[in-house]
Amino acid sequence: MRNLITINDVHQQFADYFENPELKPFLYLLSKKLSEGHICLDLTHLRAEEEQLPEYYSLRETGPAALAHQPLVGSPTSLNKPFILHGDKLYMQRYYLYETALLRYIRQLMLSEKLLLAERAAALREQRELVQQLFPPATDLAPGDDPVDWQLAAAVTGILHNFTIITGGPGTGKTTTVAKILAILYAIDPEQRVALAAPTGKAAARMAESLRNAAIPKDPLLAAKFRELAPSTIHRLLKPVKGTPYFRHNEENPLNYEVIIVDECSMIDLALFTKLLAAVRPHTRIILLGDKDQLASVEAGSLFGDLCDAQEALNYFSPERAALINEFAAPAQRVTTISPRGAHPLFEHVVELRRSRRFTGHTGIGKFSKALIQNNAAVIREMIAPGADEQVVIDTAYSEKLFEDFIAGYASYIQEKDTLTALRKMNELRVLVAIRDGSQGLPAINRRIEKYLSDKKLIHLTSAFYENRPLMLTRNYYEHGLFNGDTGIIRPDENGVLMAWFEDADGQLISVFPGYLTLAETAFAMTIHKSQGSEFGQVLVVLPVTEVPLLTRELVYTAVSRARNKVYVQGSESTILAAAEKFVDRGSGVTDRIVQEVGNQ
């Protein structure tokens, strides 16, 4: 039975704003898709979507072909309409223009780099000794590991190209690869201007810290260059114009950098992605980092995943490019995946790092993460069995004892006298939840933890900002050098005044009066979305008892892979298997249009 009309149905209100009854069902579905993160409505799946329509609307008398004749629907050659029909996809004009502009900026970057490839390859060869020092032969390969040095392949790609994507799961060395790229680029030109950015201030600061601490050979001049790297949110990099959706840096006023590195790109929505590329000069190198299997952006679009998945297979190179990479590689680690030149517009521009230094794909967290993403039900069932794995514990009974044993670990930071050490201990474990409402939701779980710790006399709930309360900021506080997602704790200063304490990028304490931090949450537990980019020693994932639409393989994978050493998952077998079956499949035209409009350069 189809949905009944509800007075609070915003999609119905949107559709009913337009008078044409033939158009209304399409606009209802388009509005609904946008709210779910899709860029457009795919008309080839229209009949499958019909069940989501209120009974008031009907598609039976109106086929997709009739859309082309609607006065409010334009085409790629007639863009002055509120809706655009491109092939079998219906867009709001705004999102069609964003998608079109995004592809145009990628095309410009690729056209510009063609003129620079020979010069850049020659400069790279002049740094042969440094490159081979940065990428020595591997000595820690385990049976079954991919022997190819994909970090080297990604580094060569990033140095040669203006547009580079480096993707990989936790521990595959994305930041280490970028550190090596920068070491080579600084050796070629010490005056390179480099920008570091990410969707959140926390992610940007963490990338800068990781680059400074990367285990690569650094002379004093290179170390100084790395210390000068200033992280920024994408918004702050582009400089927003207050009260408008625009930025000071745009196509007419581009960013003045030779290299722009952007981390956690899976979190970037279509609009921001387009505005970022608009501000990149055609001859600038932009390197995009992320995990294509992680959660997509909260807003419309899954651009990073779309770009990574646009080709049938990654890590293939032309004979000429493979030969160049192999000039620097140890014999056993050379690229052998050769493909004819020009198979796809993104050919040789996307490199996947496939060997995790943190996990193997054969046991523990690595094995479970891989099974989730591949929807390997047999392996998932195998690992759900009691005692199946030391690193992954699945609790299908939602054991109160397991929950309490885990959260008892918070006593370690609470009882630690040194505040900096306490902050680091606090970030060694975290409870992650999928939802905000209900008994497995964020507020309820945080209250359970607070009650347990209060009953044990570890905390005293005397006020909102009680001593040892863990905080997570939910907005940026640039005036204090603090960012959305930063975590801190409430503790008294030397005068006994309760302050919020945080660790900065240099490992030093920052204290702020709690009253200044108006937007912050208790952080014994946090949502999986908020955990993106974070890393903890141990993680407890609490899944909802009943299935919810947002529970997908990407969500559970993201949660599980936040743990370095051990992960506990409270969830039924049916819930976990159902999540592994569902995946984020957001409608967009990027995959098709990049072939049509970017084409082989």
PAGUMAR-26909 format. One line per field, with one value per residue (C-alpha): residue in three letters; x, y, z; residue number from 1. Coordinates in Angstrom, 3 decimals. Each point is the difference from the previous one (the first is absolute). Layout:
! PAGUMAR-26909
rest <- c(ALA_...)
c1 <- c(X_...)
c2 <- c(Y_...)
c3 <- c(Z_...)
nr <- c(NUM_...)
This chain:
! PAGUMAR-26909
rest <- c(MET_ARG_ASN_LEU_ILE_THR_ILE_ASN_ASP_VAL_HIS_GLN_GLN_PHE_ALA_ASP_TYR_PHE_GLU_ASN_PRO_GLU_LEU_LYS_PRO_PHE_LEU_TYR_LEU_LEU_SER_LYS_LYS_LEU_SER_GLU_GLY_HIS_ILE_CYS_LEU_ASP_LEU_THR_HIS_LEU_ARG_ALA_GLU_GLU_GLU_GLN_LEU_PRO_GLU_TYR_TYR_SER_LEU_ARG_GLU_THR_GLY_PRO_ALA_ALA_LEU_ALA_HIS_GLN_PRO_LEU_VAL_GLY_SER_PRO_THR_SER_LEU_ASN_LYS_PRO_PHE_ILE_LEU_HIS_GLY_ASP_LYS_LEU_TYR_MET_GLN_ARG_TYR_TYR_LEU_TYR_GLU_THR_ALA_LEU_LEU_ARG_TYR_ILE_ARG_GLN_LEU_MET_LEU_SER_GLU_LYS_LEU_LEU_LEU_ALA_GLU_ARG_ALA_ALA_ALA_LEU_ARG_GLU_GLN_ARG_GLU_LEU_VAL_GLN_GLN_LEU_PHE_PRO_PRO_ALA_THR_ASP_LEU_ALA_PRO_GLY_ASP_ASP_PRO_VAL_ASP_TRP_GLN_LEU_ALA_ALA_ALA_VAL_THR_GLY_ILE_LEU_HIS_ASN_PHE_THR_ILE_ILE_THR_GLY_GLY_PRO_GLY_THR_GLY_LYS_THR_THR_THR_VAL_ALA_LYS_ILE_LEU_ALA_ILE_LEU_TYR_ALA_ILE_ASP_PRO_GLU_GLN_ARG_VAL_ALA_LEU_ALA_ALA_PRO_THR_GLY_LYS_ALA_ALA_ALA_ARG_MET_ALA_GLU_SER_LEU_ARG_ASN_ALA_ALA_ILE_PRO_LYS_ASP_PRO_LEU_LEU_ALA_ALA_LYS_PHE_ARG_GLU_LEU_ALA_PRO_SER_THR_ILE_HIS_ARG_LEU_LEU_LYS_PRO_VAL_LYS_GLY_THR_PRO_TYR_PHE_ARG_HIS_ASN_GLU_GLU_ASN_PRO_LEU_ASN_TYR_GLU_VAL_ILE_ILE_VAL_ASP_GLU_CYS_SER_MET_ILE_ASP_LEU_ALA_LEU_PHE_THR_LYS_LEU_LEU_ALA_ALA_VAL_ARG_PRO_HIS_THR_ARG_ILE_ILE_LEU_LEU_GLY_ASP_LYS_ASP_GLN_LEU_ALA_SER_VAL_GLU_ALA_GLY_SER_LEU_PHE_GLY_ASP_LEU_CYS_ASP_ALA_GLN_GLU_ALA_LEU_ASN_TYR_PHE_SER_PRO_GLU_ARG_ALA_ALA_LEU_ILE_ASN_GLU_PHE_ALA_ALA_PRO_ALA_GLN_ARG_VAL_THR_THR_ILE_SER_PRO_ARG_GLY_ALA_HIS_PRO_LEU_PHE_GLU_HIS_VAL_VAL_GLU_LEU_ARG_ARG_SER_ARG_ARG_PHE_THR_GLY_HIS_THR_GLY_ILE_GLY_LYS_PHE_SER_LYS_ALA_LEU_ILE_GLN_ASN_ASN_ALA_ALA_VAL_ILE_ARG_GLU_MET_ILE_ALA_PRO_GLY_ALA_ASP_GLU_GLN_VAL_VAL_ILE_ASP_THR_ALA_TYR_SER_GLU_LYS_LEU_PHE_GLU_ASP_PHE_ILE_ALA_GLY_TYR_ALA_SER_TYR_ILE_GLN_GLU_LYS_ASP_THR_LEU_THR_ALA_LEU_ARG_LYS_MET_ASN_GLU_LEU_ARG_VAL_LEU_VAL_ALA_ILE_ARG_ASP_GLY_SER_GLN_GLY_LEU_PRO_ALA_ILE_ASN_ARG_ARG_ILE_GLU_LYS_TYR_LEU_SER_ASP_LYS_LYS_LEU_ILE_HIS_LEU_THR_SER_ALA_PHE_TYR_GLU_ASN_ARG_PRO_LEU_MET_LEU_THR_ARG_ASN_TYR_TYR_GLU_HIS_GLY_LEU_PHE_ASN_GLY_ASP_THR_GLY_ILE_ILE_ARG_PRO_ASP_GLU_ASN_GLY_VAL_LEU_MET_ALA_TRP_PHE_GLU_ASP_ALA_ASP_GLY_GLN_LEU_ILE_SER_VAL_PHE_PRO_GLY_TYR_LEU_THR_LEU_ALA_GLU_THR_ALA_PHE_ALA_MET_THR_ILE_HIS_LYS_SER_GLN_GLY_SER_GLU_PHE_GLY_GLN_VAL_LEU_VAL_VAL_LEU_PRO_VAL_THR_GLU_VAL_PRO_LEU_LEU_THR_ARG_GLU_LEU_VAL_TYR_THR_ALA_VAL_SER_ARG_ALA_ARG_ASN_LYS_VAL_TYR_VAL_GLN_GLY_SER_GLU_SER_THR_ILE_LEU_ALA_ALA_ALA_GLU_LYS_PHE_VAL_ASP_ARG_GLY_SER_GLY_VAL_THR_ASP_ARG_ILE_VAL_GLN_GLU_VAL_GLY_ASN_GLN)
c1 <- c(0.000_1.289_0.603_-2.911_0.319_1.345_-0.260_3.672_1.311_2.493_0.407_-3.744_0.084_2.838_-1.789_-3.303_1.653_-0.026_-3.377_0.571_-1.427_2.073_3.205_-0.875_0.867_3.430_0.652_-1.129_2.484_2.743_-0.434_0.074_3.145_1.781_-0.844_1.603_3.223_-0.633_0.887_-2.774_-2.958_0.912_-2.998_1.067_-0.902_-3.301_-2.317_2.012_-0.484_-3.758_-0.789_1.455_-2.590_-3.087_-3.256_-0.736_2.604_0.052_2.664_-2.295_-1.126_3.350_3.148_3.546_-0.114_-2.685_2.414_1.919_-3.102_-0.720_0.447_1.911_2.453_3.071_2.783_3.829_-0.495_-2.780_1.053_-2.319_-2.576_-0.328_0.398_2.350_-0.470_3.300_-0.475_-1.894_0.730_-2.052_1.833_-0.769_1.778_2.386_1.366_0.255_2.089_2.220_0.565_0.707_2.463_1.764_0.659_1.191_2.538_1.328_0.340_1.925_2.436_0.627_0.490_2.469_2.049_0.617_2.331_1.969_0.399_3.376_1.513_-1.329_1.242_3.477_-0.038_-1.080_2.863_2.446_-1.153_0.602_2.177_-2.560_-2.926_1.769_0.893_-3.661_-1.246_2.431_-0.767_-2.648_1.270_-3.263_-2.194_-2.292_-1.299_-2.839_1.062_-0.013_3.746_-0.322_1.089_-3.238_1.222_2.787_-2.495_-2.215_2.964_1.103_-3.618_-0.303_3.236_-0.850_-3.679_-2.039_-2.970_0.754_-2.165_1.618_-2.412_0.556_-1.299_1.322_3.716_0.804_2.190_-1.858_1.558_3.438_-0.227_-0.843_2.936_2.289_-1.570_0.665_3.570_0.646_-1.815_1.899_3.253_-0.982_-1.059_0.423_-2.280_-3.075_-3.081_-2.074_-3.525_-1.431_-3.772_-2.787_-3.759_0.480_2.636_0.723_0.769_2.199_1.969_0.425_1.334_2.544_1.078_0.318_2.089_2.356_0.382_0.238_2.753_2.016_3.570_-0.041_2.897_-0.348_-1.261_-2.676_-1.038_-0.383_-2.161_-2.261_-0.330_-1.135_-2.914_-3.174_-3.143_-3.391_-3.589_-1.052_-2.373_2.749_2.395_-2.545_-1.016_-3.819_-1.828_-2.082_-3.732_0.329_0.731_3.021_3.755_2.624_2.183_-1.703_0.639_0.700_2.125_1.749_2.118_3.691_1.572_2.036_-1.269_-3.337_-0.532_-3.491_-0.677_-3.201_-1.475_-2.822_-1.605_-0.145_-3.353_-0.508_-0.415_3.161_1.991_-0.903_0.815_3.363_0.979_-1.242_2.670_2.865_2.172_0.278_3.757_-0.254_0.357_-3.012_0.258_-3.203_0.274_-2.668_-1.473_-2.491_-1.727_-0.757_-3.197_-0.883_-0.729_-3.025_-1.135_-0.758_2.588_2.538_2.534_3.150_-1.513_-1.443_3.403_1.759_-2.596_-0.324_2.489_-0.517_3.356_2.630_3.801_0.529_2.626_1.180_3.244_1.830_-1.311_0.649_3.565_0.513_-1.354_2.118_3.185_-0.222_-1.503_1.708_-0.259_-2.518_-2.220_-0.373_-3.291_-1.101_-3.610_0.293_-2.915_-0.274_0.301_-3.153_-2.464_-1.882_0.282_1.187_2.454_3.226_-1.496_-1.472_2.245_-1.227_2.380_-0.603_2.334_-0.988_2.805_-2.640_-2.145_0.345_-2.900_0.302_-0.817_-1.592_-1.269_1.389_-1.760_-3.319_0.153_0.695_-2.893_-2.391_0.937_-0.149_-3.230_1.689_-2.715_1.965_2.969_-2.281_-1.823_3.325_1.209_-3.278_0.557_1.129_3.781_0.546_2.517_2.072_-0.215_-3.716_-2.675_-3.629_-2.547_-3.384_-1.621_0.820_1.699_-0.190_3.190_1.941_-1.266_0.969_3.378_0.800_-1.100_1.825_3.083_-0.849_1.239_3.539_-0.233_-2.168_2.537_2.980_1.336_1.882_-2.550_1.910_0.479_-3.665_-1.074_2.046_-1.350_-3.560_0.518_1.169_-3.580_-3.387_-3.584_-1.456_-3.709_-1.886_-3.053_-1.042_-3.445_-1.101_1.779_2.967_0.119_2.701_-1.642_-1.239_3.405_1.805_-2.463_0.589_3.737_-0.350_-2.241_2.433_3.013_-1.997_-1.103_3.676_0.817_2.308_-1.925_-2.362_-2.864_-0.124_-0.402_-0.058_3.780_0.919_3.605_1.358_-2.941_1.262_-1.023_-0.209_-0.387_-2.737_1.192_3.304_1.424_2.710_0.640_1.172_1.708_-2.646_-2.055_-3.210_0.709_2.775_-0.289_0.974_-0.701_-1.209_2.527_0.947_2.970_2.611_-2.532_-2.717_-2.046_-1.567_1.359_-0.333_3.378_1.063_3.214_1.202_1.810_3.371_-0.944_-0.514_-2.972_-2.595_-2.454_-3.240_-2.745_-2.858_-2.585_1.650_-0.617_-3.733_-0.227_1.497_-1.229_0.904_2.380_0.135_-1.933_-0.094_-1.762_1.764_-0.311_1.893_2.701_1.080_3.733_0.518_1.937_-0.296_1.762_-3.274_-3.538_-3.419_-2.583_-3.627_-2.363_-3.779_-2.072_-2.357_1.118_0.121_0.466_3.313_1.618_2.211_3.255_1.816_-1.298_1.011_3.332_0.789_-0.784_1.971_3.052_0.328_1.631_3.734_0.149_-3.443_-3.633_-3.153_-3.277_-3.353_-2.486_-2.060_1.180_-2.978_0.714_3.671_-0.765_-2.778_2.367_2.629_-2.597_-0.868_2.389_-0.022_-1.002_-0.626_-1.327_2.320_1.078_3.710_0.958_-1.665_0.641_3.720_0.426_-2.220_1.192_3.545_0.849_3.438_2.235)
c2 <- c(0.000_3.414_2.766_2.204_3.784_1.572_3.671_0.139_-1.701_2.595_-1.830_0.240_3.700_0.514_-1.884_1.751_3.386_-0.710_-0.084_-2.591_-3.333_-2.015_1.427_-0.394_-3.705_0.527_3.036_-1.862_-2.802_2.460_1.892_-3.258_-1.159_3.280_-0.381_-3.464_1.337_-0.717_2.631_-0.929_-2.297_-2.995_-0.543_-3.547_-1.000_1.845_-2.964_-1.143_3.474_0.093_-1.645_3.070_2.300_1.118_-1.318_3.544_-0.352_-2.360_-0.883_-2.230_2.740_1.718_-1.599_1.413_0.959_2.566_1.887_1.370_1.942_1.514_3.814_-0.080_-2.687_1.038_-1.926_0.214_2.535_1.911_0.655_2.868_-2.307_-1.095_-3.674_-1.613_-3.308_-1.540_-3.382_-2.134_2.216_2.874_2.723_3.179_2.614_0.910_-3.533_-0.520_3.165_-1.121_-3.398_1.594_2.476_-2.728_-2.018_3.115_0.796_-3.573_0.215_3.296_-1.490_-3.007_2.073_2.269_-2.877_-1.460_2.901_-0.628_-3.792_-0.197_2.777_-1.545_-3.497_1.427_1.804_-3.220_-1.943_2.598_-0.969_-3.726_-0.437_1.694_-1.943_-3.309_1.056_0.813_-3.261_-2.754_-3.668_-1.421_-2.422_-0.680_-1.584_-2.707_-2.944_1.204_3.669_1.895_0.471_3.095_3.246_1.891_2.860_0.571_-0.199_2.556_2.298_-0.019_0.659_2.933_1.574_-0.316_0.931_3.039_-2.151_-3.038_-2.198_-2.277_-2.361_-2.743_-1.484_0.615_-0.493_-0.108_3.092_2.771_2.730_-1.641_-0.066_3.717_0.716_-1.713_1.915_3.271_-1.015_-0.520_3.181_2.075_-1.521_1.052_3.482_1.013_2.997_-2.086_1.536_-2.806_0.085_-2.719_-0.214_-2.310_0.244_0.493_1.885_-3.098_-2.060_2.763_0.384_-3.770_-0.184_2.744_-1.761_-3.334_1.610_1.566_-3.322_-2.164_-2.570_1.208_1.305_3.763_2.416_3.174_2.082_-2.552_-0.360_3.792_-0.050_-2.641_2.045_2.991_-1.922_1.701_-2.166_1.497_-0.956_0.219_2.828_1.981_-0.637_1.369_2.895_0.146_3.233_0.573_-0.462_-1.564_-3.463_1.450_0.029_2.670_-2.538_-1.192_-0.341_3.736_0.155_-3.390_-1.258_0.907_-3.422_-2.419_-3.029_-0.514_-3.166_-0.844_-2.795_-1.875_0.726_-2.518_2.559_2.783_0.661_0.987_3.743_0.355_-2.310_2.172_3.254_-1.413_-1.022_3.345_1.710_-2.221_1.425_-2.376_-0.530_-0.682_-3.522_-1.079_-3.323_-1.464_-2.571_-2.247_-3.434_-0.716_-2.607_2.429_1.933_2.597_3.652_0.989_2.386_-0.886_-1.994_-2.774_1.547_-1.612_-3.482_0.762_1.074_-3.017_-2.430_1.578_-2.479_-3.746_-0.593_2.164_-0.101_-0.671_2.025_0.490_-1.766_3.363_0.996_-3.452_0.187_3.376_-1.250_-3.139_2.041_0.711_-3.288_-3.088_-2.889_-1.956_3.059_1.227_0.804_-2.723_1.098_1.453_1.356_1.790_3.756_2.084_-2.658_2.554_3.749_-0.788_-2.649_0.297_2.744_-2.195_-2.275_-2.355_-0.877_-3.676_-1.081_0.991_0.378_-0.092_-2.979_-3.086_-1.175_-3.501_0.497_2.385_3.481_-0.071_-3.261_1.147_3.414_-1.652_-2.452_2.863_2.001_-3.092_-1.244_-3.325_-1.574_-3.215_1.826_2.306_-3.024_-1.674_3.040_0.385_-3.409_0.308_0.000_0.091_2.833_1.757_3.424_-0.009_-0.902_-0.108_0.154_-0.934_-0.039_3.640_-1.166_2.561_-1.490_0.487_3.586_0.758_-1.745_2.185_3.327_-0.825_0.764_3.713_-0.200_0.060_3.589_1.170_-1.198_1.352_3.128_1.446_1.684_-0.476_-3.701_-0.225_1.450_-2.588_-2.830_1.223_-0.272_-3.596_-1.283_1.168_-1.200_0.564_0.052_0.021_2.035_2.857_-1.179_-2.928_-2.187_-0.528_3.699_2.469_1.810_-3.269_-1.687_3.011_0.064_-3.725_0.577_3.024_-1.947_-2.923_2.243_2.057_-3.137_-1.016_3.456_0.726_3.117_2.317_1.454_3.278_2.299_0.015_0.429_-2.557_-0.976_-2.582_0.404_-0.811_2.576_-0.080_3.336_0.257_3.224_1.725_2.439_1.644_2.623_-2.803_-2.138_-2.707_-1.801_-1.928_-3.566_0.865_-1.836_1.308_-0.472_2.231_0.400_2.704_2.268_0.897_2.366_-2.625_1.530_-2.619_0.358_-1.960_-1.480_-1.019_-1.143_2.135_-1.168_0.463_-2.199_2.920_0.637_2.662_1.088_1.850_1.135_-2.493_2.758_1.101_-3.418_0.270_-2.837_-3.163_-3.508_-2.556_-2.370_-3.304_-1.111_1.639_-0.676_-2.011_2.995_2.189_-2.665_0.178_0.578_-0.825_-2.941_-1.707_-2.898_-1.775_0.646_-1.232_0.314_-0.028_-0.705_0.548_-3.033_0.581_0.543_3.633_1.288_1.760_-3.237_-0.882_-1.840_3.355_1.068_-3.213_-0.136_3.561_-0.831_-3.242_1.467_2.811_-2.549_-0.697_-2.972_-1.372_0.562_-1.184_0.074_-0.245_-0.984_-2.981_-2.269_1.006_3.718_-0.347_-2.163_2.350_2.976_-1.787_-0.563_3.704_2.462_3.701_0.388_3.679_1.138_2.205_0.464_0.202_-3.523_0.303_3.675_-0.133_-2.321_2.135_3.465_-0.410_-2.703_-1.144_3.035)
c3 <- c(0.000_-0.912_2.536_1.066_-0.246_3.174_0.790_1.021_-3.142_-1.261_-3.316_-0.628_0.878_-2.479_-2.791_0.644_-0.390_-3.742_-1.719_-2.720_1.283_-2.486_1.456_3.688_0.502_-1.540_2.179_3.107_-0.705_-0.967_3.280_1.950_-1.788_0.734_3.702_-0.105_-1.508_-3.682_-2.596_-2.417_-0.633_-2.167_-2.255_-0.900_3.578_0.012_0.492_3.017_1.499_-0.598_3.354_1.723_-1.586_1.946_-1.448_-1.152_-2.773_-2.946_-2.546_-1.983_-2.371_-0.318_-1.356_0.254_-3.682_0.784_2.262_-2.965_-1.066_3.407_-0.040_3.323_-1.167_-1.941_-1.700_-0.199_-2.798_1.782_3.574_0.917_1.614_3.655_-0.950_-2.511_-1.811_-1.079_-1.625_2.502_3.016_1.381_1.947_1.806_-2.094_2.830_0.354_-3.748_-0.264_2.895_-1.603_-3.392_1.484_2.002_-3.152_-1.835_2.735_-0.033_-3.787_0.266_2.517_-2.218_-3.143_1.801_1.415_-3.471_-0.768_3.206_0.051_-1.771_2.131_3.221_-0.919_-0.636_3.365_1.699_-1.566_1.321_3.506_-0.568_3.096_2.252_-1.494_0.550_3.535_0.702_-1.560_1.050_-0.758_2.338_2.624_1.818_-2.681_1.364_-2.032_-2.212_0.084_-3.279_-0.642_-2.234_1.643_-0.612_2.196_-2.527_-2.879_1.769_0.668_-3.659_-1.004_2.411_-1.216_-3.702_0.039_0.920_1.050_2.158_2.207_2.589_1.720_2.533_3.215_3.526_0.385_-3.719_0.296_-1.812_2.154_-0.118_-3.798_-0.047_2.335_-2.501_-2.897_1.829_0.802_-3.720_-1.041_2.566_-1.303_-3.537_1.136_3.669_-0.553_-0.818_1.594_1.535_1.461_2.252_0.331_1.139_0.519_3.762_1.961_2.035_-3.103_-1.434_3.244_0.273_-3.571_0.702_3.197_-1.839_-2.738_2.545_1.794_-3.131_0.238_-2.973_-0.187_0.549_-0.074_2.129_-2.948_-0.905_3.648_0.174_-3.142_1.541_3.211_-2.064_-1.521_1.233_0.006_-0.815_-0.567_-3.640_0.932_1.694_-2.894_-2.490_2.327_0.196_-0.759_3.115_-0.425_-3.479_-1.444_-1.861_0.660_-0.587_-1.813_-3.162_-3.735_-0.345_3.166_0.297_2.875_-0.222_0.632_-2.081_1.950_1.765_2.059_1.224_2.494_0.930_-3.432_0.385_2.345_-2.629_-1.674_-3.638_0.594_2.100_-2.287_-2.987_1.791_1.088_-3.544_-1.315_2.121_-1.224_-2.771_-2.986_0.490_3.760_1.340_2.060_1.844_1.454_2.803_1.475_0.472_-2.786_2.185_2.848_0.563_-2.609_0.741_2.058_-2.766_-3.617_-1.903_0.456_-2.339_1.340_-0.234_-3.452_-1.307_1.529_-1.366_-3.453_-1.485_-0.125_1.694_1.696_0.011_-3.689_-1.864_-3.549_-0.924_0.039_3.448_1.479_-1.296_1.671_3.350_-0.263_-0.469_3.748_1.266_1.355_-2.517_2.081_0.491_-3.564_-1.685_-2.400_-0.576_-3.491_-2.019_-3.343_0.286_0.353_1.119_2.158_0.719_3.552_-1.199_2.042_2.177_2.764_2.064_2.704_2.843_0.668_2.794_3.519_2.521_2.742_-1.021_-2.141_-2.111_1.454_3.683_2.461_-0.804_-3.539_-0.804_1.486_-1.719_-3.342_0.499_0.755_-3.099_-2.218_1.618_0.672_2.158_0.576_1.530_2.018_1.476_0.694_1.964_1.906_1.603_3.658_0.337_-3.755_0.100_2.661_-1.657_-0.867_2.574_-1.158_2.819_-1.436_3.476_0.877_3.194_2.809_1.461_-3.238_-0.224_3.603_-0.283_-3.001_1.468_3.240_-2.085_0.276_3.598_-1.407_-1.231_2.906_2.578_-1.951_1.737_-2.996_-2.273_-3.273_0.737_1.019_-3.360_-1.848_2.154_-0.568_-3.757_0.285_0.153_-1.207_-0.267_-3.491_-0.800_-3.284_1.009_2.278_1.117_2.134_2.538_-2.344_-0.903_0.938_2.957_1.559_-0.258_1.446_2.914_0.642_0.126_2.270_2.395_0.158_0.655_2.514_1.855_0.171_1.472_-2.947_-1.062_1.870_-2.037_1.896_-3.021_-3.800_-0.074_2.637_0.688_-2.490_-2.389_-3.508_-2.597_-3.785_-1.749_-2.620_-1.619_-0.750_2.568_-2.059_2.685_2.319_-2.652_0.479_-2.609_-0.539_1.173_2.468_3.312_3.421_3.695_2.808_2.817_2.514_-0.658_2.645_1.593_0.217_-2.866_-2.280_-3.526_-3.267_-0.939_-3.521_-1.657_-2.921_-3.129_1.712_2.945_2.383_2.285_-0.800_2.704_-0.706_2.350_-0.614_-0.292_-3.250_-1.561_-0.517_-2.529_1.457_0.810_2.642_-1.734_1.875_-3.081_-3.418_-3.279_-2.678_-2.335_2.481_0.396_-3.645_-0.187_3.680_1.360_3.393_1.662_0.768_-1.226_1.099_-2.794_1.171_-2.901_0.225_0.946_-2.910_-3.574_-1.110_-3.571_0.730_1.200_-2.979_-0.569_-0.272_3.421_1.788_-1.875_1.060_3.640_0.108_-1.726_2.584_2.346_-0.087_2.353_0.861_-0.894_1.758_-1.934_1.749_-2.668_-1.092_-2.780_-2.134_0.522_-0.979_-3.037_-1.100_0.310_-2.106_-2.726_-0.206_-1.553_-0.757_-3.643_-0.512_-3.333_-2.035_-3.582_0.752_-1.060_-3.413_-0.623_0.769_-2.985_-2.232_1.034_1.322_-2.505_-0.985_0.012)
nr <- c(1_2_3_4_5_6_7_8_9_10_11_12_13_14_15_16_17_18_19_20_21_22_23_24_25_26_27_28_29_30_31_32_33_34_35_36_37_38_39_40_41_42_43_44_45_46_47_48_49_50_51_52_53_54_55_56_57_58_59_60_61_62_63_64_65_66_67_68_69_70_71_72_73_74_75_76_77_78_79_80_81_82_83_84_85_86_87_88_89_90_91_92_93_94_95_96_97_98_99_100_101_102_103_104_105_106_107_108_109_110_111_112_113_114_115_116_117_118_119_120_121_122_123_124_125_126_127_128_129_130_131_132_133_134_135_136_137_138_139_140_141_142_143_144_145_146_147_148_149_150_151_152_153_154_155_156_157_158_159_160_161_162_163_164_165_166_167_168_169_170_171_172_173_174_175_176_177_178_179_180_181_182_183_184_185_186_187_188_189_190_191_192_193_194_195_196_197_198_199_200_201_202_203_204_205_206_207_208_209_210_211_212_213_214_215_216_217_218_219_220_221_222_223_224_225_226_227_228_229_230_231_232_233_234_235_236_237_238_239_240_241_242_243_244_245_246_247_248_249_250_251_252_253_254_255_256_257_258_259_260_261_262_263_264_265_266_267_268_269_270_271_272_273_274_275_276_277_278_279_280_281_282_283_284_285_286_287_288_289_290_291_292_293_294_295_296_297_298_299_300_301_302_303_304_305_306_307_308_309_310_311_312_313_314_315_316_317_318_319_320_321_322_323_324_325_326_327_328_329_330_331_332_333_334_335_336_337_338_339_340_341_342_343_344_345_346_347_348_349_350_351_352_353_354_355_356_357_358_359_360_361_362_363_364_365_366_367_368_369_370_371_372_373_374_375_376_377_378_379_380_381_382_383_384_385_386_387_388_389_390_391_392_393_394_395_396_397_398_399_400_401_402_403_404_405_406_407_408_409_410_411_412_413_414_415_416_417_418_419_420_421_422_423_424_425_426_427_428_429_430_431_432_433_434_435_436_437_438_439_440_441_442_443_444_445_446_447_448_449_450_451_452_453_454_455_456_457_458_459_460_461_462_463_464_465_466_467_468_469_470_471_472_473_474_475_476_477_478_479_480_481_482_483_484_485_486_487_488_489_490_491_492_493_494_495_496_497_498_499_500_501_502_503_504_505_506_507_508_509_510_511_512_513_514_515_516_517_518_519_520_521_522_523_524_525_526_527_528_529_530_531_532_533_534_535_536_537_538_539_540_541_542_543_544_545_546_547_548_549_550_551_552_553_554_555_556_557_558_559_560_561_562_563_564_565_566_567_568_569_570_571_572_573_574_575_576_577_578_579_580_581_582_583_584_585_586_587_588_589_590_591_592_593_594_595_596_597_598_599_600_601)
